[in-house]
Amino acid sequence: MTSETPETSETSGTHGSPATAERSGAAVELSDLHRHYGPVRALDGLTLNLAPGEFVALLGPSGCGKTTALRIVAGLERATSGRVLIGGQDVSAVPTNKRDIGMVFQAYSLFPHMTARRNVEFGLKMRGRPDTTRAGEMLELVGLSAQSDRYPHQLSGGQQQRVALARALAVAPAVLLLDEPLSALDAKVRVQLRDEIRRIQLELGTTTLFVTHDQDEALAVADRVGVMREGRLEQLATPTDLYTRPTSGFVADFVGTVNRVAAVVASGRASLLGTEVPTLPGSVTSGPGTALVRPEHLVLEPAAEDGDGTVVLATFLGAMGRTRVDLDSGETVVVQVPSGDVERLSPGARVGVRCSPSPVLVIE
């Protein structure tokens, strides 16, 4: 796998969106990072490059090393070996307060005896920049001008996290580090603040490394997403490529939902469910295997007794529905369907199941 930095331009942005500011952040390079805790290898040769102004998310299960990597970039931990470069300078031995970074943690870490404005000003004072105007500008940027004189206990969780973000951005850091900053919030606030973080990051052009265990967050905001496993990058790609072109079964399973369906591969194509589709790179090259198929890449067809399977559950999910089908082969698949089809797909209905022509990953 590769971790080369993508080419950047003034028109680059998430999911094809144009950037709204020049890429003013610093390049970040993590070079062959190792971090050992006795026999445990929290990081095992992690290499990752971030372009100036790029937003990269590290995604993975607990214990995969993503938070350790972030803490090493921040200077809160020292790597066993390897280097961290910010703006081309090796900062591996540089103290945290000298690294030109801003950091937002899962815990809001606000001073309870200070107002929102004073909390933001504190970061500036620590850098020798007692600029009250800047604090006001940052609170306006995160939409909290009207709450600037409130204390943390007078703010909601989402508002407190916005203050923490404003404090981190007030010093105009070259690199912004986000450590699970949304996990303590409820679902609706989490989505709102997630989108706000991305808007602000694009506006300021700050290089950002975001650690999360939530795949929806990572896919929604990042230019690229790195899926980590046992201290290494399993795959690093754009959100679209990561979801549609996973290079391993681990990535396919971790990012989204997949069905496991028996398939036979020959000449770069897989036969499954009466359909022949292209295979993705990394698939078995010939013979039997297991195809990993997304629910939206399966199609249901009304059938009589000669169908492929029987509906066992149909769930209405608003804009879309989801149906579980027990195939006659003994496999069970989940199929995404239009919400209007949910009522007619009652348990016990016989259906045919086909695969769309989208490429699939086939593993042993």
C-alpha positions, 0 to 999 in steps of 0.5 A: 500500500502507498501513502504518497501525498496527492497532488493539490491545487486551489480546486481540490477539496472533499468529494470534488468540492472546491476548496474555499481558501488557499492551502495554508497549512503545513505538510506533515510526514510520519515516517516509519513510526514505531511505538512499543509498550513492552511486547505490544506494538501500538505502531508498527512502521506507520508511514503517512504524508499529509499535503498542506491543507489536507484533511486526513482521517484515521479510522479503525477499531480500538487498539489499532494505533490511531490515537497513539499516532495522533499523540506522537504528532502532538508531542504527547508521546515519543515514538520508539523509532521513526520521525515526525516532520511538520513543514519539512522540519523534524519535530520528533524531539520538539516539545508540544508547545513548540510544534505549531499545532492546535488540538481538540480532545474528546473531553472539552477541557475548558476552564470552568471559571472562565467564560467562552471568550476567556477560554479562547483567549487563554490559548493566545496568552500561552503563545504570548499573543493576548489578542482579544480581537482574535478570540472574538473572531474565532467565536464568530467563526464557530457561531458562538458570538452571542454566547461569548460571556457564558461559562462552560456550565451554561453551554451545551455539549456541542457549544463547549466543543465549539469553544474548544475548537475556537481555542485551538484555531485561535493561534492559527496553527499549521496543523490541527489535531482532532482526537475523537472530538465528537464522540461525547455528543448526541447524534444530531449535534455530532452531525452538525458539528462535524459539518461545521468543522469541515466548513471551517477547515476548508475556510482556513486551509489548516492541515488536519489529522482527525482520529475517529472510530466512526466511519460515517464521520471519516467518510463525510469530512476527509479528503482521504481516510486511512484505515488502521489495523494493528499499528499499520495502515491497511488502506489509505484512499479517498472516501469514495475509493475506500468504500467502493474499492476496498483492498482487503476483507478487513477494510470492506468489513470495517467500512460499511456493510458487506454481504458474503456470497460464494463466487467463482473467479476466472479471467478477472471476472466473478460469477455469483448469484447468476451474474458475472461482474468484474473483480477488484484488485486484490481479489483471488485470481481464479477458482472459488472464493467469497465475494464481498458485496454492498447491500446497494449492489444487490437487486431484488426481483419478484419471483414465484416458487422458483426464486433464489430466496425468501424474505425474512425481514423488511425494515423501513429506514426513511429514505431507503429500506433494508431487506434480509433474505435467506437464500436457498444456498444457505447464505443470508444477504442484506439488500438495500431497497427503495422505501416504497418497496418495504411493504410489499416485501413481507416476510415469506415472500419469494424473491430473485437476487441479482448482483449489479455490474459493480466490481467486487472484491473476492477473497479466499 
